[in-house]
Amino acid sequence: MQYLHFGVPTTQEKNWSGYIADLGVHVTDPSADIFGIEWLKFDADSPMHESIKTKSHTAFAVDDLDAALAGKTIILPPYSPAPGFRIAFIDYDGAIIELSETK
């Protein structure tokens, strides 16, 4: 696994780099942040799991998302926000972890 970013939910306005409509979330570009933070602002009706909307998460790149999810507590099943890119979120003993795969 390779560390990617640290995701932080917020209610403040930021310089949003994208909006994922079906997840109801605005996101910033972590590569544009000195500390690699991805800020997330969720719509009131966002279908995302409550822990993703309220807790910070750490994101890692994996070679095989399906293999990395085996035996884990999945709170957002594999989802493709862009072609060739899949993410999923797990609860790892109370910590929220995002796993992503790029093909």
C-alpha positions, 0 to 999 in steps of 0.5 A: 500500500502507498499513502495518498492523502488525509481526508477531513470533513468540513462545513466550511467553504474551500477551493473545491476541485470537484463535486461527486453528485451521486455521493453528494460531496464536494472535494478539494485536490489533496495534491494542491495542499501542503499537507496532502489534505483532501477536504470534503463537504457533504450535502445534507442528503448525501448517501455516504455512511455517517462515519465517512461524513463525520470522521477523518480518513486516511487513503491508501493506493492498492494494486488490487482493491478486491483483494485488499477488501477481503475480510474487512468491514466495508462501509462504502463498497467499491465505487468508480468516481472516474474511469479506471479509478475505484475506491472503497471505504472500510472501518478498521477498528474504528478508524476510517480508511479509504482504499483506491485502485487505479487501472 
